[in-house]
Amino acid sequence: MFRSFFAAACQNSLNGRKLFNVNETFSQVVELLKLEAAAIERTANILDRQAVEQAIKLLLDCQSKIIVVGVGKSGIIANKIADTMTSTGTVAIFLHPTDALHGGLGVVTRGDCVVALSNSGETDEILALLPALRQREVSLIAIVGNTDSTLGRNADVVLDASVDKEACPLNLAPTTSTTVALAVGDALAMTLMQAKDLTAEDFAANHPAGRLGKRLTLKVSSLMHESPNVAPAANWLEVVKTISKFALGAVNVVDAGNKLVGIVTDGDLRRTIEKTSPENLSNLNAEQMMTRSPVSASPEMLAFDALNIMENRPSQISVLPVVDEKGAAIGLLRLHDVVRSGL
């Protein structure tokens, strides 16, 4: 009886509504993506060249900081644009207009450049900021969906981010409009990045914890271990003890001046002992077991380059001696530690 009641209730709730067809979801998703892509392409075609050039000039000439403002969904986009600018060489912060009206305006100083996002151009909180922004003598760039709006008329530069239709089926939820605003902000940020000649190394310096940042900044010296050194004449038992003591899977073989002459790995040790008759084991030494003139790394070498040395070869190696500019063995780098670092 309960099931019959529930089924009837569901049917009544659906009366007058179009049933959702899950089989149509793929085509709907594709069409909505095309709609947003077309909106970005339209924006690229309608943007005023002079306005774009003037906006870039204001941002490049800004001697202080860029402040990006927006409310609601536009605020989320504004925050992302500020983050993108900051990470690519342009100092920028996001300021919520409501917070600004309650003390946050203290962060806005003469010489700043404000980028304001509003689809309607009539957002109350942003309009309430305009008198204070004029008083602080900041430049104002508006990214709006209505260039003839109050915000548009009060801005130094207006960038047209209007859209014909939101991706929302009801044409209500900010979707296409926020996508276009984000694309415009990204385009500004990337243009500034190129104008400032930001290099991959500069970018990495702002992203030390990311994979790209590590690949461009993390050096062998940060990952290498103390050098487990033995002399060429060290017998096989001493080699075993040194490998066990340092637990790195290998030892560096050095001469009297600490210069690297070879390396003995676990594998070298095992293979040599297997091929040596028991009566000759007492005479076995590091020089007989070692790989001579092994490939090595310098402490200033990027760990990513060292990783490539270990992996991009016919036979991979898991340890790499580290030598200074005079060829002295100063460390040992393990493949395990490089991979664990996140490279």
C-alpha positions in Angstrom: 0.0 0.0 0.0 2.9 2.4 0.9 4.5 1.7 -2.5 1.3 2.5 -4.3 0.9 5.7 -2.4 4.5 6.7 -3.1 4.2 6.0 -6.8 1.1 8.0 -7.0 2.7 10.9 -5.2 5.7 10.9 -7.6 3.4 10.8 -10.6 1.4 13.7 -9.3 4.6 15.7 -8.7 5.6 15.2 -12.3 2.3 16.2 -13.8 2.8 19.0 -16.2 6.6 18.6 -16.3 8.8 17.2 -19.0 10.5 13.9 -17.8 14.3 14.0 -17.9 15.8 11.6 -20.4 19.1 10.4 -19.2 20.0 9.2 -22.7 20.1 12.8 -23.9 22.6 13.9 -21.3 25.7 13.5 -23.5 24.3 15.6 -26.4 23.1 18.2 -23.9 26.5 18.5 -22.2 28.2 18.8 -25.6 25.8 21.5 -26.8 26.3 23.5 -23.6 30.0 23.3 -24.0 29.7 24.6 -27.6 27.5 27.4 -26.4 30.1 28.6 -23.9 32.9 28.2 -26.4 30.9 30.2 -29.0 30.4 32.9 -26.4 34.1 33.2 -25.8 34.8 33.4 -29.6 32.1 36.1 -29.9 33.8 38.1 -27.1 37.1 37.8 -29.0 35.4 39.3 -32.0 33.6 42.2 -30.3 36.3 43.4 -27.9 37.4 46.9 -28.7 41.1 47.0 -29.6 41.7 50.4 -28.1 40.0 49.4 -24.8 42.1 46.3 -24.6 45.3 48.1 -25.3 44.4 50.8 -22.7 43.6 48.2 -20.1 46.9 46.4 -20.6 48.7 49.7 -20.4 47.0 50.6 -17.1 47.9 47.2 -15.7 51.5 47.4 -16.8 51.9 51.0 -15.6 50.4 50.2 -12.2 53.2 51.0 -9.7 51.2 49.5 -6.8 48.9 46.5 -6.9 45.9 45.2 -8.9 42.7 44.8 -6.9 40.0 42.6 -8.4 36.4 42.9 -7.1 33.2 41.1 -7.7 30.1 39.8 -5.9 28.5 36.3 -6.0 29.6 34.1 -8.9 31.5 37.1 -10.3 33.4 37.3 -7.0 34.5 33.8 -7.4 35.8 34.5 -10.9 37.4 37.7 -9.7 39.3 35.8 -7.0 40.6 33.3 -9.5 41.8 36.1 -11.8 43.6 37.7 -8.9 45.3 34.4 -8.1 46.3 33.9 -11.7 47.8 37.3 -12.0 49.8 36.9 -8.7 51.2 33.5 -9.8 52.3 34.9 -13.1 54.2 37.9 -12.1 51.6 40.6 -11.4 50.8 41.4 -7.8 47.0 41.2 -7.4 44.5 40.7 -4.6 40.8 39.9 -4.4 38.7 42.3 -2.4 35.0 41.5 -1.7 33.0 44.7 -2.1 31.0 44.0 1.1 34.2 43.6 3.1 35.5 46.8 1.5 32.5 48.8 2.6 33.1 47.6 6.2 36.8 48.5 6.6 38.5 46.5 3.8 38.9 49.7 1.8 42.0 50.3 3.8 43.9 48.0 1.4 43.1 50.3 -1.5 45.7 53.0 -1.9 46.6 55.7 -4.4 48.2 54.2 -7.5 46.3 50.9 -7.4 44.4 49.6 -10.4 40.9 48.1 -9.7 39.4 45.5 -12.0 35.7 45.2 -11.4 33.5 42.3 -12.6 29.8 42.6 -12.9 27.5 41.1 -15.6 24.8 43.7 -15.2 27.2 46.5 -14.3 24.6 47.5 -11.7 25.8 45.5 -8.7 24.9 47.5 -5.7 27.9 46.7 -3.6 30.3 47.7 -6.4 28.5 50.9 -7.2 28.7 51.8 -3.5 32.5 51.6 -3.8 32.8 54.0 -6.7 33.0 57.2 -4.6 35.7 55.8 -2.4 37.7 54.6 -5.4 37.5 58.0 -7.0 38.7 59.6 -3.7 41.7 57.2 -3.7 42.6 58.1 -7.3 42.8 54.6 -8.6 42.3 53.5 -12.2 39.2 51.4 -12.9 38.8 48.7 -15.5 35.3 47.2 -15.8 34.6 43.7 -17.2 30.8 43.9 -17.8 28.0 42.4 -19.7 26.5 45.8 -20.2 28.9 48.5 -21.3 26.3 51.2 -20.9 25.7 50.4 -17.3 26.5 52.6 -14.3 29.8 50.7 -13.7 30.7 50.9 -17.4 30.1 54.7 -17.6 32.2 55.3 -14.5 35.2 53.1 -15.5 38.4 54.3 -17.1 38.3 51.3 -19.5 35.3 49.1 -20.3 35.7 45.5 -21.6 32.7 44.0 -23.2 31.9 40.6 -21.8 28.3 40.4 -22.8 26.7 37.1 -23.8 23.6 36.4 -25.8 22.4 33.6 -23.5 23.4 31.8 -20.4 24.0 28.0 -20.5 21.4 27.7 -17.8 18.2 26.3 -19.4 16.2 29.0 -17.6 18.7 31.6 -18.8 19.1 32.7 -15.1 22.1 31.1 -13.4 25.5 32.8 -14.2 27.2 30.3 -16.5 28.2 31.6 -19.9 28.7 35.1 -18.5 31.1 33.9 -15.8 33.0 31.8 -18.3 33.5 34.7 -20.6 34.6 37.0 -17.7 37.1 34.4 -16.6 38.4 34.0 -20.2 38.9 37.8 -20.4 40.7 37.9 -17.1 42.9 35.0 -18.1 43.7 36.7 -21.4 44.7 39.9 -19.5 46.9 37.9 -17.0 48.7 36.0 -19.8 49.3 39.1 -21.8 50.8 40.8 -18.8 52.9 37.7 -18.2 54.3 37.8 -21.7 54.9 41.6 -21.5 56.9 41.1 -18.3 59.0 38.4 -19.9 58.2 35.9 -17.1 60.3 32.8 -17.5 59.6 29.2 -16.5 62.0 29.7 -13.7 60.2 32.8 -12.5 56.9 30.9 -12.6 58.4 28.0 -10.7 59.7 30.4 -8.0 56.0 31.2 -7.2 55.1 27.5 -7.3 57.8 25.8 -5.2 55.4 23.0 -4.0 54.0 22.2 -7.4 55.5 19.6 -9.7 56.6 22.2 -12.2 58.2 24.3 -9.4 60.1 21.4 -8.1 61.4 20.4 -11.5 62.8 23.9 -12.0 64.0 24.6 -8.5 64.7 21.4 -6.5 68.5 20.6 -6.6 70.4 17.4 -6.0 72.0 19.0 -2.9 68.5 19.0 -1.2 68.0 15.2 -1.8 71.5 13.6 -1.7 72.8 11.6 1.3 76.2 11.7 3.0 78.7 10.0 0.7 79.4 6.4 1.8 83.1 6.3 0.8 85.5 3.3 0.7 89.0 3.0 -0.6 89.8 0.9 -3.7 91.7 -1.6 -1.5 88.8 -2.1 0.9 88.0 -5.8 1.2 84.5 -7.1 0.3 83.5 -7.4 4.0 84.3 -3.7 4.6 82.2 -2.9 1.5 79.3 -4.9 2.9 79.5 -3.2 6.3 79.6 0.2 4.7 76.6 -0.5 2.5 74.7 -1.8 5.6 75.7 1.2 7.7 74.5 3.9 5.2 71.6 1.8 3.8 71.8 3.4 0.4 72.4 0.4 -1.7 75.8 1.4 -2.8 79.2 2.9 -1.8 81.4 5.4 -3.6 85.0 4.3 -4.2 87.4 7.1 -3.8 91.2 7.6 -4.0 93.5 9.1 -1.4 92.3 12.6 -2.4 88.6 11.7 -2.1 88.2 11.8 -5.8 85.5 9.4 -7.2 87.0 6.5 -9.1 84.1 4.1 -9.0 80.9 2.8 -7.4 79.9 -0.5 -5.9 76.2 -1.3 -5.8 74.4 -4.1 -4.1 74.2 -5.8 -7.5 77.9 -5.3 -8.2 78.7 -6.9 -4.9 76.4 -9.9 -5.3 77.5 -10.6 -8.9 81.2 -10.4 -8.1 80.9 -12.7 -5.1 78.9 -15.2 -7.1 81.6 -15.3 -9.7 84.5 -15.6 -7.2 85.7 -18.9 -5.9 85.6 -19.3 -2.1 89.3 -19.5 -1.8 89.7 -16.1 -3.5 87.1 -14.2 -1.4 89.6 -13.0 1.1 91.5 -11.2 -1.6 88.4 -9.5 -3.2 88.4 -5.7 -2.9 86.3 -2.7 -3.9 88.4 -2.0 -7.0 87.6 -5.4 -8.4 83.9 -5.0 -7.8 83.4 -1.4 -8.8 82.0 0.2 -11.9 84.8 2.5 -13.0 84.3 6.2 -13.9 80.5 6.1 -13.1 78.1 8.7 -14.4 77.6 11.3 -11.6 75.8 14.5 -10.7 76.8 17.8 -9.2 75.1 19.2 -6.1 73.8 22.2 -8.1 72.2 20.0 -10.8 68.4 20.0 -10.8 67.0 16.9 -9.3 64.8 16.5 -12.4 67.9 16.4 -14.6 69.5 13.8 -12.3 66.3 11.7 -12.6 66.6 11.8 -16.4 70.2 10.7 -16.2 69.2 7.7 -14.1 66.1 6.7 -16.1 66.9 7.7 -19.8 69.5 5.1 -20.5 69.6 1.5 -21.8 69.9 0.1 -18.3 68.4 2.2 -15.5 70.4 3.0 -12.4 69.0 3.6 -8.9 71.8 5.5 -7.3 74.0 8.4 -8.5 77.3 9.6 -7.0 77.4 13.3 -6.3 80.7 15.1 -6.9 81.9 18.6 -6.5 83.7 20.7 -9.1 87.0 19.0 -8.3 85.6 15.5 -8.7 85.5 14.7 -5.0 82.7 12.4 -3.9 80.4 14.4 -1.6 77.2 12.4 -1.7 74.9 9.8 -3.1 71.5 10.3 -4.7 68.9 7.6 -4.7 66.2 7.3 -7.4 63.8 6.5 -4.6 64.3 9.9 -2.9 63.9 11.8 -6.2 60.6 10.0 -7.0 59.4 10.5 -3.4 60.0 14.3 -3.7 57.1 14.5 -6.2 59.0 15.0 -9.4 
